[in-house]
Structures are given as structure tokens and as C-alpha cells.
């Protein structure tokens, strides 16, 4: 599956952004989806994941209550709504797809994702 992420930009602290990731090439509903981010000089880290049908979600502790992952299988799109943004949220954000037969699966492990988008830059100014 090919993934195209968009929606990044420059925002002030406390603001919001919504990232989108459109999939093409294979049935989107076959994939659990995830969002990761990578700040300069740091490793890529998990942010959020959603199961194939959207029933299950998982978040890293630092974004719980601020970020919301969702998906629209009819549009082949996964979203990351980011509210109350902080300067430390500044990073390149990547979407990723995990092909799985398990309907309720979510994973935080990078190696378990099969495909990655190109990344979209999010910059939060103080």
C-alpha cells in the first residue's frame, strides 16, 4: 500500500492541526494504521494506532487527551487530530500501515508496520 501524509504546518503553542494520510493500492480496511513522529536528533517514536475497523485505539502517554486518531475506510484515510499542541510536539510525522488479519489489532512497534508515508512536518512555536 502507498501512503501519502499531509496536513502539517506551523502553529502556535495551544493550537491545533489535523493530519491526514491517504492510502492507495490495496484494500485499506486490511490494515491497522499508526502515526509516528521523529524530532531532530531523535529516534522515530510511536504516537497513536487504530485497528482495522477503528474500534480500538492506542496512544503514547504524552499525547493522551490531546491527540485523536480516527479513520474513514470509505475514503482510505487515517487522521490524527492534534489539539493543545506544545513546542515539544515539533517533529516530522509519519503514517504507517500494518497489514493484519486481526480485526482489533493495534501495535506500537515500528518493525510490525509494512508501509510508511513520506512524512509531514509539524512545527509548534512557543
N, C-alpha and C positions, 0 to 999 in steps of 0.2 A: 504494500500500500504506500502511496505517496502522500506526504503531509505538507501542508502549507500554512504556516502560522502568520498571524497578523494582529494588529491592534496595539502594538507597543507605542511608546512615545514618551514625552517629557511631561511630568505632572508635579505639582507642588505636594509637599507632605500633607496628608489628610485627604488627598483627592482619590479619585477612582479611575480605573481603566478596565476595559473588558477585552481580553484576548480571545481570538478565535483560531481554530485550527480545522481546516477543511481537508478531508481525506478523499482520495480517488484511487481507482484501480482495482479494489477488491471490496467485498461486502463490509461496510463499516460496522455493522452490528456483530461481526465476528471478533471484534477487537475490544478489549478493555483499553482504556486510554489514561494517559498520565501527563502531568506537567512537571517539568524540572526547571531549575534555573542555575546559572553559573555566573558568579560575580568575578571581576578581575582578580586574578591571582588565587582563585579558589576552585575547588572541585565542583563539578555539577552535583546538585542535590535535589532530592525529591521534594515536591510541593503538594501535589494532590493527585488522586487517582479516582477513576469511576469505572464501574463494571459495565459489561456489555449493554445491558438494558437500562442502566442508570440507577438501579435500585441501591447499590452500595457505593459509598464514597469513603475516602480516607484522606487525611490531611497531616502534614507535619505540624508539630505543636505551635510553631511560631506564626502560622497563618490561620489557625483555627479561629473562627469567629470573624475573620476579615476577608478571607478568600472563599469563593464558592465555585466548585466545578460542576458543570452540567453538560448534557449532550442532547443533540437532536438527531436521531438516527435517520429521519426522513431527509435531513439536509446534509448528512455526512459530516457533521460539525461537532466539535467539542469546544466548550467555552471555559474561560477562567475569569470570573468576576472578582476584581481586586478592589477592596474598599479600605479606607483608613490607611493609605499607603505611607510607608516610612522610608527615609533615605536608605536604610539597610535593605530595602527590597530592590534596590537598583541592581540589575543583572540582565543578562540575555536569557529569555525564557524559551524553553523548548517543549513542544508537544511530542508525545511518543505513543506508539501503538503496540499492544501486546496481544498477539493472536492466541486465542484460547477457546477451548470448548466448554470451559466452566463459566456458567452464566453470571455467577456472583463474585467472581474473582477480581481482586484488586491487588496490585503489587507495588512496593516501594523500591524494588531492586532494579537498577539500571540494566543489568545484563539480561533481564527477563523481557525487555522490550525489543521488538523486532525491527521497528522502523522509527525514524526520527525526522522531525521537521527541521527547517533551516535556522530557526531561532528568530526572536523578535526582541528588540532592545527596549527595556523599561528603565527610565531614569526618573528618580524621585528627588526633587530638590528640597532643601531644608528652608 
